[in-house]
Amino acid sequence: MEECVFCKIVEGKLPCFKIFENEHVLGFADINPISRGHCLVIPKAHSENLMEIPAEDLFAVNQAAKDISLAMKESLGAAGIACIQLNGRQVNQVVMH
């Protein structure tokens, strides 16, 4: 496995602007946001893609995404929320986590 930048963020070896954190999930602001409120919601345990993530972590990520979406809708006045997941370099997944 190549070094994973998201694992380093989870471990506290690299900084991030945390938006959400619990036992299974970390949500943080994207360093190159494409829109206001752009954030990443990742499992703390390394899983390269949707096909590899354990069900418990997948549920936790989706629940966190819902909670963050509701908070952003209220705090930023967002009219809508886009939740996008990329799985594989062929579809431009940049960090294999």
N, CA, C and O atoms as a DFTB+ gen file, in Angstrom:
388 C
 N C O
     1  1       0.850      -1.189       0.000
     2  2       0.000       0.000       0.000
     3  2       0.890       1.246       0.000
     4  3       1.803       1.367       0.817
     5  1       0.617       2.157      -0.915
     6  2       1.346       3.417      -0.925
     7  2       0.919       4.244       0.281
     8  3      -0.142       4.009       0.859
     9  1       1.752       5.217       0.660
    10  2       1.401       6.064       1.794
    11  2       0.087       6.775       1.510
    12  3      -0.116       7.320       0.426
    13  1      -0.789       6.762       2.481
    14  2      -2.120       7.341       2.309
    15  2      -2.215       8.663       3.067
    16  3      -2.084       8.694       4.290
    17  1      -2.440       9.744       2.341
    18  2      -2.526      11.060       2.958
    19  2      -3.708      11.139       3.925
    20  3      -3.613      11.808       4.954
    21  1      -4.814      10.472       3.615
    22  2      -5.963      10.509       4.521
    23  2      -5.671       9.755       5.814
    24  3      -6.121      10.171       6.882
    25  1      -4.926       8.652       5.737
    26  2      -4.530       7.944       6.961
    27  2      -3.663       8.856       7.830
    28  3      -3.798       8.862       9.054
    29  1      -2.779       9.621       7.200
    30  2      -1.941      10.563       7.951
    31  2      -2.790      11.645       8.614
    32  3      -2.492      12.064       9.733
    33  1      -3.832      12.097       7.942
    34  2      -4.740      13.088       8.529
    35  2      -5.471      12.474       9.715
    36  3      -5.559      13.095      10.775
    37  1      -5.998      11.264       9.551
    38  2      -6.704      10.573      10.637
    39  2      -5.781      10.394      11.843
    40  3      -6.212      10.567      12.983
    41  1      -4.519      10.050      11.597
    42  2      -3.550       9.820      12.670
    43  2      -3.045      11.115      13.300
    44  3      -2.334      11.071      14.304
    45  1      -3.399      12.267      12.729
    46  2      -2.942      13.547      13.257
    47  2      -1.549      13.932      12.794
    48  3      -0.960      14.876      13.322
    49  1      -1.012      13.212      11.812
    50  2       0.322      13.513      11.290
    51  2       0.300      14.652      10.276
    52  3       1.327      15.279      10.016
    53  1      -0.872      14.916       9.708
    54  2      -1.081      16.052       8.809
    55  2      -2.278      16.842       9.323
    56  3      -3.231      16.255       9.835
    57  1      -2.239      18.166       9.193
    58  2      -3.348      18.980       9.704
    59  2      -4.565      18.952       8.787
    60  3      -4.469      18.663       7.594
    61  1      -5.701      19.259       9.381
    62  2      -6.929      19.439       8.608
    63  2      -7.846      20.363       9.397
    64  3      -7.656      20.574      10.595
    65  1      -8.832      20.904       8.717
    66  2      -9.868      21.692       9.379
    67  2     -11.043      20.749       9.609
    68  3     -11.844      20.501       8.708
    69  1     -11.132      20.225      10.838
    70  2     -12.159      19.236      11.165
    71  2     -13.537      19.865      11.222
    72  3     -13.733      20.936      11.796
    73  1     -14.481      19.175      10.613
    74  2     -15.882      19.572      10.638
    75  2     -16.681      18.605      11.495
    76  3     -17.653      18.987      12.147
    77  1     -16.256      17.339      11.484
    78  2     -16.988      16.278      12.188
    79  2     -16.009      15.173      12.537
    80  3     -15.088      14.876      11.777
    81  1     -16.222      14.565      13.705
    82  2     -15.408      13.407      14.058
    83  2     -16.151      12.547      15.059
    84  3     -16.766      13.049      16.000
    85  1     -16.086      11.239      14.842
    86  2     -16.557      10.278      15.824
    87  2     -15.642       9.059      15.764
    88  3     -14.566       9.126      15.169
    89  1     -16.042       7.973      16.358
    90  2     -15.208       6.775      16.441
    91  2     -14.815       6.219      15.068
    92  3     -13.708       5.707      14.902
    93  1     -15.708       6.318      14.094
    94  2     -15.497       5.690      12.788
    95  2     -15.208       6.649      11.641
    96  3     -14.719       6.226      10.594
    97  1     -15.504       7.932      11.819
    98  2     -15.538       8.868      10.687
    99  2     -14.819      10.171      11.012
   100  3     -14.817      10.637      12.151
   101  1     -14.207      10.747       9.975
   102  2     -13.648      12.090      10.062
   103  2     -14.191      12.894       8.888
   104  3     -14.132      12.445       7.744
   105  1     -14.716      14.073       9.169
   106  2     -15.160      15.004       8.138
   107  2     -14.302      16.250       8.222
   108  3     -14.111      16.800       9.307
   109  1     -13.781      16.703       7.090
   110  2     -12.903      17.868       7.098
   111  2     -13.032      18.652       5.800
   112  3     -13.455      18.123       4.772
   113  1     -12.657      19.933       5.871
   114  2     -12.738      20.816       4.707
   115  2     -11.730      20.388       3.648
   116  3     -10.594      20.036       3.966
   117  1     -12.151      20.420       2.393
   118  2     -11.264      20.112       1.273
   119  2     -10.246      21.236       1.121
   120  3     -10.587      22.409       1.272
   121  1      -8.993      20.880       0.822
   122  2      -7.964      21.921       0.688
   123  2      -8.075      22.686      -0.626
   124  3      -7.504      23.768      -0.761
   125  1      -8.800      22.139      -1.591
   126  2      -9.051      22.814      -2.866
   127  2     -10.546      22.770      -3.163
   128  3     -10.977      22.078      -4.086
   129  1     -11.332      23.501      -2.391
   130  2     -12.792      23.390      -2.538
   131  2     -13.287      23.871      -3.894
   132  3     -12.802      24.862      -4.441
   133  1     -14.271      23.136      -4.424
   134  2     -14.884      23.556      -5.684
   135  2     -16.183      24.311      -5.435
   136  3     -16.789      24.850      -6.362
   137  1     -16.601      24.343      -4.178
   138  2     -17.791      25.109      -3.814
   139  2     -17.733      25.431      -2.325
   140  3     -16.960      24.834      -1.576
   141  1     -18.553      26.375      -1.916
   142  2     -18.636      26.759      -0.505
   143  2     -19.113      25.560       0.316
   144  3     -20.131      24.947      -0.009
   145  1     -18.383      25.230       1.369
   146  2     -18.758      24.114       2.218
   147  2     -18.224      22.767       1.764
   148  3     -18.532      21.745       2.377
   149  1     -17.425      22.747       0.695
   150  2     -16.881      21.485       0.174
   151  2     -16.068      20.788       1.264
   152  3     -15.088      21.332       1.772
   153  1     -16.490      19.593       1.605
   154  2     -15.769      18.829       2.615
   155  2     -15.675      17.369       2.204
   156  3     -16.352      16.919       1.279
   157  1     -14.834      16.651       2.901
   158  2     -14.640      15.225       2.677
   159  2     -15.088      14.489       3.929
   160  3     -14.804      14.924       5.045
   161  1     -15.776      13.392       3.750
   162  2     -16.234      12.558       4.859
   163  2     -15.653      11.176       4.607
   164  3     -16.026      10.502       3.647
   165  1     -14.738      10.758       5.475
   166  2     -14.003       9.514       5.230
   167  2     -14.089       8.573       6.431
   168  3     -14.269       9.016       7.566
   169  1     -13.960       7.268       6.170
   170  2     -13.842       6.340       7.297
   171  2     -12.454       6.503       7.917
   172  3     -11.487       6.774       7.205
   173  1     -12.350       6.343       9.217
   174  2     -11.033       6.413       9.848
   175  2     -10.183       5.201       9.476
   176  3      -8.965       5.313       9.337
   177  1     -10.815       4.061       9.319
   178  2     -10.096       2.863       8.891
   179  2      -9.882       2.932       7.381
   180  3     -10.783       3.324       6.639
   181  1      -8.704       2.556       6.935
   182  2      -8.373       2.625       5.513
   183  2      -9.229       1.650       4.702
   184  3      -9.245       0.450       4.977
   185  1      -9.922       2.163       3.723
   186  2     -10.660       1.370       2.732
   187  2     -10.499       2.096       1.411
   188  3     -10.875       3.263       1.299
   189  1      -9.946       1.428       0.412
   190  2      -9.628       2.115      -0.837
   191  2     -10.840       2.549      -1.637
   192  3     -10.769       3.523      -2.387
   193  1     -11.967       1.833      -1.488
   194  2     -13.131       2.190      -2.290
   195  2     -14.400       1.577      -1.699
   196  3     -14.353       0.883      -0.684
   197  1     -15.505       1.837      -2.334
   198  2     -16.814       1.372      -1.873
   199  2     -16.890      -0.147      -1.783
   200  3     -17.585      -0.681      -0.919
   201  1     -16.194      -0.837      -2.656
   202  2     -16.259      -2.297      -2.670
   203  2     -15.504      -2.930      -1.508
   204  3     -15.711      -4.106      -1.209
   205  1     -14.627      -2.165      -0.845
   206  2     -13.806      -2.710       0.237
   207  2     -14.238      -2.274       1.632
   208  3     -13.822      -2.892       2.612
   209  1     -15.044      -1.249       1.754
   210  2     -15.377      -0.710       3.069
   211  2     -16.323      -1.656       3.823
   212  3     -17.311      -2.118       3.254
   213  1     -16.031      -1.944       5.085
   214  2     -16.946      -2.759       5.881
   215  2     -18.294      -2.047       6.056
   216  3     -18.356      -0.818       6.096
   217  1     -19.353      -2.823       6.159
   218  2     -20.712      -2.271       6.248
   219  2     -20.855      -1.279       7.397
   220  3     -21.509      -0.247       7.244
   221  1     -20.256      -1.575       8.539
   222  2     -20.363      -0.687       9.702
   223  2     -19.766       0.687       9.403
   224  3     -20.347       1.710       9.763
   225  1     -18.610       0.709       8.747
   226  2     -17.974       1.982       8.401
   227  2     -18.753       2.715       7.314
   228  3     -18.867       3.940       7.351
   229  1     -19.287       1.976       6.351
   230  2     -20.093       2.593       5.297
   231  2     -21.319       3.275       5.891
   232  3     -21.648       4.403       5.523
   233  1     -21.991       2.593       6.803
   234  2     -23.148       3.195       7.462
   235  2     -22.729       4.451       8.215
   236  3     -23.407       5.476       8.138
   237  1     -21.611       4.380       8.944
   238  2     -21.144       5.527       9.729
   239  2     -20.807       6.717       8.834
   240  3     -21.122       7.856       9.176
   241  1     -20.169       6.463       7.691
   242  2     -19.835       7.539       6.747
   243  2     -21.111       8.180       6.206
   244  3     -21.212       9.405       6.143
   245  1     -22.076       7.364       5.818
   246  2     -23.328       7.903       5.278
   247  2     -24.117       8.672       6.328
   248  3     -24.707       9.706       6.015
   249  1     -24.138       8.193       7.561
   250  2     -24.830       8.912       8.629
   251  2     -24.150      10.250       8.887
   252  3     -24.820      11.267       9.065
   253  1     -22.816      10.251       8.908
   254  2     -22.074      11.499       9.105
   255  2     -22.333      12.468       7.957
   256  3     -22.505      13.665       8.186
   257  1     -22.363      11.964       6.723
   258  2     -22.646      12.821       5.568
   259  2     -24.026      13.456       5.703
   260  3     -24.204      14.630       5.378
   261  1     -24.992      12.695       6.177
   262  2     -26.338      13.235       6.394
   263  2     -26.305      14.325       7.460
   264  3     -26.862      15.404       7.262
   265  1     -25.657      14.047       8.586
   266  2     -25.588      15.027       9.677
   267  2     -24.874      16.305       9.239
   268  3     -25.323      17.409       9.548
   269  1     -23.768      16.153       8.523
   270  2     -23.024      17.315       8.027
   271  2     -23.869      18.090       7.022
   272  3     -23.879      19.321       7.044
   273  1     -24.572      17.390       6.148
   274  2     -25.432      18.046       5.154
   275  2     -26.507      18.886       5.818
   276  3     -26.753      20.022       5.413
   277  1     -27.143      18.336       6.831
   278  2     -28.180      19.087       7.551
   279  2     -27.595      20.326       8.221
   280  3     -28.206      21.394       8.195
   281  1     -26.418      20.188       8.818
   282  2     -25.767      21.326       9.469
   283  2     -25.367      22.388       8.451
   284  3     -25.516      23.581       8.715
   285  1     -24.861      21.972       7.291
   286  2     -24.476      22.932       6.256
   287  2     -25.691      23.634       5.671
   288  3     -25.659      24.834       5.401
   289  1     -26.748      22.883       5.482
   290  2     -27.966      23.490       4.945
   291  2     -28.431      24.612       5.860
   292  3     -28.827      25.683       5.400
   293  1     -28.377      24.353       7.164
   294  2     -28.813      25.363       8.134
   295  2     -27.802      26.500       8.275
   296  3     -28.184      27.670       8.224
   297  1     -26.524      26.177       8.450
   298  2     -25.530      27.209       8.743
   299  2     -25.117      28.022       7.521
   300  3     -24.822      29.211       7.641
   301  1     -25.095      27.396       6.351
   302  2     -24.676      28.099       5.136
   303  2     -25.849      28.535       4.268
   304  3     -25.668      29.230       3.269
   305  1     -27.048      28.123       4.654
   306  2     -28.212      28.448       3.845
   307  2     -28.202      27.736       2.506
   308  3     -28.720      28.253       1.516
   309  1     -27.614      26.552       2.475
   310  2     -27.507      25.804       1.221
   311  2     -28.883      25.384       0.720
   312  3     -29.685      24.827       1.469
   313  1     -29.141      25.651      -0.536
   314  2     -30.412      25.249      -1.139
   315  2     -30.399      23.767      -1.486
   316  3     -31.452      23.137      -1.580
   317  1     -29.210      23.214      -1.674
   318  2     -29.067      21.803      -2.008
   319  2     -27.689      21.315      -1.626
   320  3     -26.779      22.106      -1.377
   321  1     -27.547      20.022      -1.583
   322  2     -26.288      19.389      -1.193
   323  2     -25.944      18.327      -2.235
   324  3     -26.807      17.545      -2.633
   325  1     -24.699      18.299      -2.671
   326  2     -24.226      17.244      -3.574
   327  2     -23.298      16.329      -2.792
   328  3     -22.321      16.786      -2.199
   329  1     -23.601      15.054      -2.791
   330  2     -22.734      14.040      -2.176
   331  2     -22.207      13.156      -3.294
   332  3     -22.967      12.458      -3.966
   333  1     -20.907      13.198      -3.479
   334  2     -20.293      12.491      -4.599
   335  2     -19.256      11.513      -4.062
   336  3     -18.489      11.840      -3.157
   337  1     -19.241      10.325      -4.624
   338  2     -18.228       9.346      -4.254
   339  2     -17.588       8.817      -5.525
   340  3     -18.278       8.429      -6.468
   341  1     -16.261       8.804      -5.542
   342  2     -15.516       8.290      -6.687
   343  2     -14.802       7.013      -6.267
   344  3     -14.226       6.951      -5.181
   345  1     -14.836       5.999      -7.119
   346  2     -14.239       4.704      -6.807
   347  2     -13.340       4.248      -7.944
   348  3     -13.800       3.626      -8.901
   349  1     -12.053       4.562      -7.833
   350  2     -11.070       4.159      -8.832
   351  2     -10.454       5.340      -9.554
   352  3     -11.100       6.367      -9.765
   353  1      -9.206       5.180      -9.925
   354  2      -8.487       6.255     -10.635
   355  2      -9.153       6.599     -11.966
   356  3      -9.078       7.738     -12.425
   357  1      -9.802       5.614     -12.582
   358  2     -10.441       5.830     -13.881
   359  2     -11.574       6.855     -13.802
   360  3     -11.946       7.445     -14.816
   361  1     -12.116       7.067     -12.615
   362  2     -13.180       8.065     -12.435
   363  2     -12.701       9.215     -11.551
   364  3     -13.493       9.901     -10.906
   365  1     -11.383       9.404     -11.541
   366  2     -10.729      10.532     -10.879
   367  2     -10.706      10.480      -9.360
   368  3     -10.621      11.527      -8.718
   369  1     -10.779       9.282      -8.761
   370  2     -10.510       9.173      -7.325
   371  2      -9.036       9.492      -7.148
   372  3      -8.185       8.848      -7.761
   373  1      -8.727      10.474      -6.319
   374  2      -7.350      10.930      -6.161
   375  2      -6.655      10.215      -5.010
   376  3      -5.526       9.748      -5.160
   377  1      -7.317      10.129      -3.871
   378  2      -6.738       9.471      -2.696
   379  2      -7.418       8.118      -2.532
   380  3      -8.635       8.037      -2.366
   381  1      -6.628       7.072      -2.581
   382  2      -7.172       5.715      -2.461
   383  2      -7.358       5.370      -0.987
   384  3      -6.574       4.618      -0.409
   385  1      -8.395       5.923      -0.397
   386  2      -8.704       5.676       1.021
   387  2     -10.171       5.366       1.144
   388  3     -10.660       5.125       2.248
